[in-house]
Amino acid sequence: MGDEPTNDGKRFDPMEPWRGMRDAYLDAWAKSMVNTVNSEAYAQATGTMLDSYLSVSAPFRDAVEKAMLKTLEQLAMPSRADVVSIAERMTNIEMRLDDMDAKLDRLISQSAAAAPRTGPAKSPTASKKAVKAKPAKRGKK
């Protein structure tokens, strides 16, 4: 009886009216919530709640931070402030190295421009290569 198709060719589903009511209810609820959340009164109420939460939680947060610092100190581990300090120092060192590299490049280009070469330069290893090398010994025959 429930498996027989109805006049429109679909099978009868006793839960279909309930699904329709659920979908209509959820659509109405979603629309009313969107209107509520987008209001100025809701924004003010939420801001007030967040401010009071932050005010109440500040002492607890400070206590947890102090306990964490003591724990890290006893475990000989760096705190967040220590890591930030090291990162700032490394950034400063990196910037100074970049500045020194730029200055060195500028000095090299200035010295190359001041002393142009007239001929090919000989490297100190070129004279050693000119000396005939002795043949390598090959083991006993």
C-alpha positions as CSV (number, residue, x, y, z in Angstrom):
1,M,0.0,0.0,0.0
2,G,2.8,2.4,0.9
3,D,4.8,1.2,-2.1
4,E,2.1,2.1,-4.7
5,P,2.7,5.3,-6.6
6,T,0.1,8.1,-6.2
7,N,-1.5,10.1,-9.0
8,D,1.6,12.3,-9.7
9,G,3.9,9.2,-10.0
10,K,5.6,9.6,-6.6
11,R,5.4,7.2,-3.7
12,F,3.6,8.3,-0.6
13,D,6.0,9.4,2.2
14,P,4.3,10.0,5.6
15,M,7.2,12.2,6.7
16,E,7.0,14.6,3.8
17,P,4.6,17.0,5.6
18,W,6.8,17.1,8.6
19,R,9.9,17.9,6.5
20,G,8.0,20.7,4.8
21,M,7.0,22.2,8.2
22,R,10.6,21.8,9.4
23,D,12.0,23.6,6.4
24,A,9.4,26.5,6.7
25,Y,10.2,26.8,10.4
26,L,14.0,26.9,9.8
27,D,13.6,29.5,7.0
28,A,11.5,31.7,9.3
29,W,13.9,31.3,12.2
30,A,17.0,32.1,9.9
31,K,15.3,35.3,8.6
32,S,14.4,36.5,12.1
33,M,18.0,35.8,13.4
34,V,19.6,37.6,10.5
35,N,17.4,40.7,11.2
36,T,18.2,40.5,14.9
37,V,22.0,40.1,14.4
38,N,22.2,43.0,12.0
39,S,20.5,45.4,14.4
40,E,22.3,48.2,16.2
41,A,20.9,47.0,19.6
42,Y,22.4,43.6,19.1
43,A,25.8,45.1,18.4
44,Q,25.7,47.2,21.5
45,A,24.6,44.3,23.7
46,T,27.3,42.1,22.3
47,G,29.9,44.8,22.8
48,T,28.8,45.3,26.4
49,M,29.0,41.6,27.1
50,L,32.5,41.3,25.6
51,D,33.7,44.3,27.6
52,S,32.4,42.9,30.8
53,Y,33.9,39.4,30.0
54,L,37.3,41.0,29.3
55,S,37.2,43.0,32.5
56,V,36.3,39.9,34.6
57,S,38.8,37.6,32.9
58,A,41.8,40.0,33.1
59,P,42.9,39.0,36.7
60,F,42.5,35.3,35.9
61,R,44.5,35.8,32.7
62,D,47.3,37.7,34.6
63,A,47.4,34.9,37.2
64,V,47.7,32.2,34.4
65,E,50.5,34.3,32.7
66,K,52.5,34.6,35.9
67,A,52.2,30.9,36.7
68,M,53.3,30.1,33.1
69,L,56.3,32.4,33.4
70,K,57.3,30.7,36.7
71,T,56.8,27.2,35.2
72,L,58.9,28.1,32.1
73,E,61.6,29.6,34.3
74,Q,61.8,26.5,36.4
75,L,62.0,24.3,33.3
76,A,64.7,26.5,31.9
77,M,62.6,27.2,28.8
78,P,62.2,30.6,27.1
79,S,59.1,32.7,27.6
80,R,57.2,34.4,24.8
81,A,59.0,37.7,25.7
82,D,62.4,35.9,25.4
83,V,61.5,34.5,21.9
84,V,60.3,37.9,20.8
85,S,63.5,39.6,22.0
86,I,65.7,37.1,20.2
87,A,63.6,37.6,17.0
88,E,64.0,41.3,17.2
89,R,67.8,40.9,17.7
90,M,68.0,38.5,14.7
91,T,66.1,41.0,12.6
92,N,68.5,43.8,13.6
93,I,71.5,41.6,12.8
94,E,70.0,40.7,9.4
95,M,69.4,44.3,8.5
96,R,72.9,45.2,9.4
97,L,74.3,42.4,7.3
98,D,72.2,43.6,4.4
99,D,73.6,47.1,4.8
100,M,77.2,45.8,5.0
101,D,76.6,43.7,1.9
102,A,75.3,46.7,0.0
103,K,78.2,48.8,1.1
104,L,80.7,46.1,0.1
105,D,79.0,45.8,-3.4
106,R,79.3,49.6,-3.8
107,L,83.0,49.5,-2.8
108,I,83.7,46.7,-5.2
109,S,82.0,48.5,-8.0
110,Q,83.8,51.8,-7.2
111,S,87.2,50.1,-7.1
112,A,86.6,48.2,-10.3
113,A,85.6,51.5,-12.0
114,A,88.7,53.3,-10.6
115,A,91.3,50.7,-11.8
116,P,90.4,49.4,-15.2
117,R,92.5,46.4,-16.4
118,T,94.6,46.7,-19.5
119,G,95.2,43.0,-20.1
120,P,94.2,39.5,-18.9
121,A,95.1,39.0,-15.2
122,K,97.2,36.0,-14.3
123,S,96.1,34.0,-11.4
124,P,98.7,32.8,-8.9
125,T,97.7,29.2,-9.7
126,A,98.4,29.6,-13.4
127,S,102.2,29.6,-12.9
128,K,102.0,26.4,-10.9
129,K,100.0,24.7,-13.6
130,A,102.7,25.5,-16.1
131,V,105.1,23.3,-14.2
132,K,105.0,19.7,-15.6
133,A,103.5,17.3,-13.2
134,K,105.2,14.0,-12.5
135,P,103.4,10.9,-13.6
136,A,101.6,9.2,-10.7
137,K,103.1,6.0,-9.4
138,R,101.1,2.9,-10.1
139,G,101.9,0.1,-7.7
140,K,104.4,-2.7,-8.2
141,K,104.5,-4.6,-11.5
